[in-house]
Amino acid sequence: MTSPVEATLAYAEQFHHEDEILHAARQRGQEMGAPPILPGGGAALCFLATALNARAVVEIGTGCGVSGLWLLRGMRADGTLTSVDVEPEHQRLARQTFADAGFSGGRIRLITGRALDVLPRLSDGGYDLVFADAAKQEYADYLAESVRLLRVGGIVAFDNALWHNRVADPSQRDPDTVAVRELGKLVQADDRLRPLMMPLGDGLLAAVKISA
């Protein structure tokens, strides 16, 4: 039987619906081995981008365009999404997703490459929102780069913050789980950040940059 907690979490996840474009992009991501953020987390990204009136957003891990489309739909009409991924085929499919949704090339900057090679080339304090969904063992490095990239008042967010229910289980010590668990500790300990853990999807950890 489904427990009340499981039923409540399922209700919260199913509260957020995806249209045919997002559904198709999600299927492509699954087929390509790039599972995207779940609908609840995607809706949270859209909400954050809208609340920030975000004009400049960085995405670490393009996948096939699910999270990017949620972000674009929350950003202001003249906003630009900069998305970084090591897989050019993933980015080609993401561009298809964005075009299907009516977003022109001028709204999107796709950069193919390793995130930790690309992020240092982006401008300090030039971004409203940074979202990471890529190599878990690099999350701590993404955090350091994100804090540099964000303006004060900007937000950094990480998908898979609960990592398939493994982070909360101290017996789970595989490298990815340890890395995600350590990310949470780093965010909590950083006086420049005000964090929030959201149990949507596979967990979304967000933090507002409150000081330089």
N, C-alpha and C positions, 0 to 999 in steps of 0.2 A: 504493500500500500504506500501511496505517496504521503509523506509527512506534511503537517501544516506549513512548516518552513519551506519545504520543497515546492509546495503548491503556491505559496506566496511569491517566491522567487520566480517561478514560472509565469505567474500572472504579471509580474513587473516586466519580465522580458517580452512577453507577448503583447504588452500594452503598446509597443512600438512596431508599427507595420512598415514593411518595405514594398516599394512599387516594383513593376516588372523590370525596370532598368537595374535597380539594386539587386533584385533576385537573380537576374542573369549574370551580373558581375560576381555575385557570391558563388554561383555555380562554377564560373570560370576559375575563380580563385581556388576552389576546392579541387578542381581537376588539375590545376597547375601545381598543387602542393603548397599553396600560399593561403591557408585558411584565414579569412578576414575577421575583423572585429564583429561581434554579434550585434544584433539590432539594438539592444539596450545601450550598449557602449557607443554605437554609432549615433544614436539619438542624443546621448550626452555630449558628444563632440559637437553636433549641430547646435545644441543648446548653448554650449560654452562659446562657440564662435559667434552666435547671435548676441549673447549677453555682452561680449567684448566689442561688438561692432567691428569684428576683426577685418583688417585690410591686408595684413601680411602674415601668412601661416607657413610653417615648415612641417613637413611630414617625413618621418624617418621610416621607410618601408612602404613603398607604393602599393605592393600587391597588385591586384587587378582592378583597383579603383573604388572599392566599397567605402573605405574610410575617407578617401579623398572626396568622394561625392557627398557624403554626409557633411564634411567640412565646408565644401563649396556652397552647399545649400544654406549654411548658416552664416557665411561671410557676407560682407557688404558687396554691392554690385560692382564696385571697382577694385575688389580685392584680388590678390594673387596668391595662389598656392604653389609653393616650392616643394617638390616631392622627390626624395632620393631613394634609389633602389639599385642593387647590384645586378638585377636581372632585366636586360632590355626587353625580353618578350613579355614580362609582367607589365612593364611600362607601356608597351604597345597596346596591350589589352586594356590597360587603365585609360589610355587616351581614347580608345573606342568607347569605353563607358562614359567618359566625360562628354564626348561628342554626342552620344545618344541622348544625353540629358540636356543638351543645348548649351554647354559651356565651351566658349571659343578658346583657341590656342593662346590668346593673349592673357587669359585668366590663369593659365597653368604653365609652370616651368618644371619640366621633368629633367632630372639630372641622373645619369647612369654612373654609378660608382659606389665605392664603399663609403658608408656614412662618415666614418671617422677621418676619411680623407677629404670629404666634401664640406662638412660642417665648419671646419676652421676657416674656410674661405668666405663664409657668410658674415654679414655685418653685425657688430656688437650692438645690442639694444634695438635692433631693427624689426623685431617681430612681436606680434600680439599673442601668438599661440604656437607651441611646438607639441607635436604628437609623435610618439615613438611606438612602433610595433615591428621590431626587427630582432636582431640577434640578442637574446636575453643576457648572455654573458658580457655584452657591451653596454648594458643599461646604465651602469654607473658612469661610464664615459659619456653617454648621451646626456645624462643629467648635467654633468659639468658643462658641456657645450650648450645645452639648452638654457641654463641660467645666464650664461654670457649673451646668448642671442636675444633673450627676452627683454622688453622694456619693463620698467617697474609697473606692476599691475597686470602684466601678462601672465599666461598660464602654461605650464608644462603638464602633459598627460601621458601616461603609459598604459598600454593594453596588457592583458594577461597578468595583472597584478596579484591575482589569486592562483594563477598557474595550475589550472585543473585540480583545484582543492589541495594542492601539495604544499603551498607556502605555509598554511596554518598547521601543518603536521610536522613537528620538529624531527621526526624520524626520517623524513625525506631529505636526503643530502646530495642528490645529484647536482651537477654543476649549474644547470639552468635554474633549478629551484633555489639553490643557495644564492645565485646572483639576483633573482627577483626579490628574495627575502632581504638581502643586504641593501637593495635599492630602497625598500621601505624604511630601513633604519637610517640611511643617508638623508632621505627627504625629511624624516622626523627631526633629525639632528641639525638641520641647516636653518639657522636663524633668519635667513633671507626669504624663507618659504613658509607659506601657511598651507598645510596639506589637507586632503580629503580622500578617503578610501571609499569608493562606490562599488557595492557588490552587484553590479550590472554585468551581464555577459560573463566573461572570465575574470572580472575585476578590472576597474579603471582607477588608477591612482593619479590624482591631479593635485597641483600645488600652484598657488598664486605667488608670484615674486613680489614681496612687499618692500624690499630695499635692495639697493645696488650692492 
